[in-house]
Amino acid sequence: MEIKDELKKVGLTGQEIVIYLYLLQQGSSSPPQISKGTGILRPNTYATIRELEERGLVEHQEKGKRLLYTARDPSAILANLEARRDAISRILPDLRLLYKATKNKPTVKFYYGLEEMKHIFSSIDGAKEILFVISSDKMFKTYPAFFERFRRSITSQQIFVRDILTQRSSIAVATKTKEIMRGYYDFRLFPKRYEDLPTTIRVWNDNVAFVILDEPELGVVVTSKALGATFKVMFETMWETGEKL
């Protein structure tokens, strides 16, 4: 068993190990003696000794005008670990609360302008299905080549897409998409009384994107497991009541 390797496992740094082992072997020593005996620069020696004292592994005594340092019994290493364990145990409940809060905390990203919003539509993240509630065909008319590539790309990855459309935009969007994606695409229609709006909602995995196509164009993507699940339920409800063409 290599002593230095084991001491590293309990959290000692390389210089702390060298000085601690030196003091165990040599007994009481002054900082200049420790520096000379270990080959560690004197400023680093002083700093490392302070760290070892704080850990409870080294103690000092005054001898005249000099300070002499001595390694404490090696059982102090175990006592140090137990003290650290007790400290962690006391704060562990608070740490767990922080972990849960961070783990479940939604993330929000903003995209400005039609060019940036391409990132929203091209994002896949391993999704098996992408859901759209589309009230405008502005993006499709503005970037026809981009959306044709996008449709072909997700079809090649066998990703299923479902749209819920206003009837005015359905001809432009649904017909072209169905032609390209075939069995990987289906859609439903809102009742005719609903007019087009300059908005689109996209749902995939735990992500919900809100796209506003009025100037200034803005896209917001919220990543939240709870929000994603909620919008999927809302989508399915609209899907069940939607009209087929």
C-alpha positions, 0 to 999 in steps of 0.5 A: 500500500502506497501511503501517499496515494492513500493520504490523497484519497482522504483529501490531502494535497501533495505538499501537505502529504510531503510536509506531514510525512516529514514531520512524522519522521523528523519530529519538531521542526521550524519552517526553514528546516521543513522547507529545506528538508522537503524542497518546498519553497518557504512561502508555500511551506508556511501556507501548507503548515497553516492548512495542516494546522487547520485540519488538526494534523499539525501543532506548534509550540514556541521555543524562544523566538521560533515556532516549531511544528510537530505532527500530531498522532496519525489518528488525528486524520481519522478525527479530521475525517469524522469532523468533516463528515459530521459537518456535511451531515448537518448541512446535507438536508439544506444541500438536498433542498438546493439540489432538488430546486436546481434539478427541477428549475425550468430554463428559459432561452430567448431568440430574437428575429426570424434568423435566430428562431431557426434554432428553435425549429431545427432543435431535435434533442433526441425527440421521437415526436414533435407537436405544433400548434400553428396559427401562421405560415409566415415562417414557412413562406419566409424560409421555404428552403429551410423548412423543406430541409427540416422536414426531410431531415426529421423524416429521415430520423423517423420523427413523427410530427403532428400539427394543429392548424387554423384552416386558413394556414392549413393548405400551405403548411399541411399539404406541403408537409404531408407530401414530403413527410408522408407517414411521419406527419398528421394534422388536425384543424381548428374550427373555421371561426378561428382566424390566423394569429401570428404565433406558433407553439412547438412542444418536444421532450420537456421543451415548449417554444412560444414563437411570436411572428409579429415584429419584433419577432420573438421566440421563447423556449422553456425547458420544464418537465412539468410544463412540457407534460401540461402542454402535451395534455392540452395538445392531446385534448385539442387533437381529439376535438380537431377536424380532419381535412 
